[in-house]
Amino acid sequence: MLGRLYLEHLSDSDLALLASAEDGNDVRRDPQRLEALIDSPTTYRLLFAAPDRDPLLRGTPFLIFAVLVHRVVRDLGHSSFVEEWVGARQRVPVFDTVSLRDFGADPQRRFFLAQLLASYTNVASGSTLVRTSRGWRRRRFSELDPMRLIELAELVPAAERPAVYRRLGDLALFLTGIFPDYAGERLIAERERRGLERALATADRERSEGRDGVWLLEQLGRRAYRIAQQATDRGTAMAAVLAEVSENFAAARRVLNFLTDRYLFPMRRQWFGAD
């Protein structure tokens, strides 16, 4: 099942590169091999051995991030501590790596993180018509603006809200995982802070005073994923993953912080835009 999901996201050139990392045989015939090939150190070297060459010239964003997510899980298996984000340009060593290894050990969660990261290399924005007391008005939204996504979730028909909340959870995880300094200090002005606090559950709202933007987005992400999960077919793998990410949002965010600090930092601006 997971092999087929990977197959849907990989291009022909991705599959050729993966095949070249092993025996050259067509991997479409055996999709279950795909994750092992993505995890292979040979595949990592094929993509990242030349530091002066952008890996995106050799593979799609999904392949690049799938390889990096697997690489980070390997690294965590040999790490006794991680540098924990505690504020803008502030890190402290934390010796609890077990929760991060446990989060990354699940194949569905690894796929989820790779898919999430790849989705932010090409984000969407647009507008929707809203009926107001003065007639119809056009309201803009952006996948990179949590307040606009919150507003959009309130405006769209009920059947479409879970998808917007899923994307809101994705954004909270992306910003806190890849751009924690920006999320913690510069993303949220006072007006936006009040809007985010209103979107939190009552218990989180009462605890929000004095907290930074990372904390606010983390609580918002938990709630958004929980809403999306409740509207997803309970028997599907995605429902289980959304529930697990909601419950373990901090671990997911810390895995992405580790990935960013170790591998993405020099390329964040090029791949995702300026922070």
PERA-V721628 format. One line per field, one symbol per residue. psi: psi as a letter, one per 40 degrees, with the letter a starting at -180 (. if undefined). A space follows every 10 residues. Layout:
psi=???
This chain:
psi=ddddddddei idddddddde eceeihedeg deedddddeh dddddddedh dehhdeedii dddddddddd ddddddeehe iihhheihfh iihhegeddd dddedhdddd ddddddddde egiiiaiihh hieeahihhi iieehddddd dddediidde dddddddddd ddddddddfd dddddedhid ddddddddei idddddeehe iidddddddd dddddddddd eihdeidddd dddddddfdd dddddddddd dddddeeddd deii.
